[in-house]
Amino acid sequence: MKKIIKLIPILLLVVAFSCSDDDNARFANDPTTGWVEFGTSTSSTTISLQTETLTLPVSVRVPIYENGLNVSYELQPVQGDFNTIVNTGSVLNFLSSTASTVDGSSAVQNIVLEFENLDSLTEVIVFDVVITNVDVNGVDIGLDENSITTFRVSTPCPLLFSDNYNVSVSALGGTAPSHDVALVPLGGNQFSVSSTWGPNFVAWATGDPGFEGQFPYPAVITVNEDLTVDVVGTGNANLTGGTGTYDSCSDVFLITLSQGLFTTDFTVDIQMTSID
């Protein structure tokens, strides 16, 4: 009798574990269950100031949903006010699926974000696109910690040019005298400067102080939409210009200048850093 009594708890445990395994098996093999997630390889992006639309694919990992299903999402603020720059819907409607086998396939629809007024930004704006609800029981938001269910969108730093910059200059393996220069607006993202490599660069490069103040290399600087920079020299045909980049977050220009003023062929690198 004592042996029989001792066996009863063991049998109960076996039955309990068997039921649990059966439940898991039924869930795993039920083609009407599954999950939804973003079908992206990353969970964030920084758009450009020229971005008009951004599409974010949403993947439904459910083989069968005979009555269709709706995936709701919303934008949630992280930094700044996104309402002035982006428009989108709030629900993706997936029509019925009657797949006959559980083959791991998925249906995909895109969340479309439409942007405007990016050229008027005065601050960085950050927001999250979050999957918030699925209206079918047994369909979860995400499968595990590897599922992407929140996608972060950031804007770049706005174009806020300063009035004055300090210019550091390097060429011929050395550092030339630095100088300050005003950025004079010409319209759009185009500016003129009275000197690029500095009023005393030629005197420094030649070692002849008689050239101080001569050939200061005035130019027109254009900042393109992709934040590349074009420079066109003015006032002397031998000062041809150059190219570079503009970092809108740090308000810094990095430019490489070409020239035909010297018989020796070399370029000049300048860095223009805001002093306002």
Secondary structure, 3 states (H helix, E strand, C coil): CHHHHHHHHHHHHHHHHHHHHHHHHHHHCCCCCEEEEECCCCCEEECCCCCCEEEEEEEEECCEECCCEEEEEEEEEEECCHHHCEECCCEEEECCEECCCCCCCCEEEEEEEEECCHHHCCCCCEEEEEEEEECCCCEEECCCCCCCCEEEEECCCCCCCCCEEEEEEEECCEEEEEEEEECEEEECCEEEECCCCCCCHHHHHHCCHHHCCCCCCCEEEEECCCCEEEEEECCCCCCCEEEEEEECCCCEEEEEEECCCCCCCCCEEEEEEECC
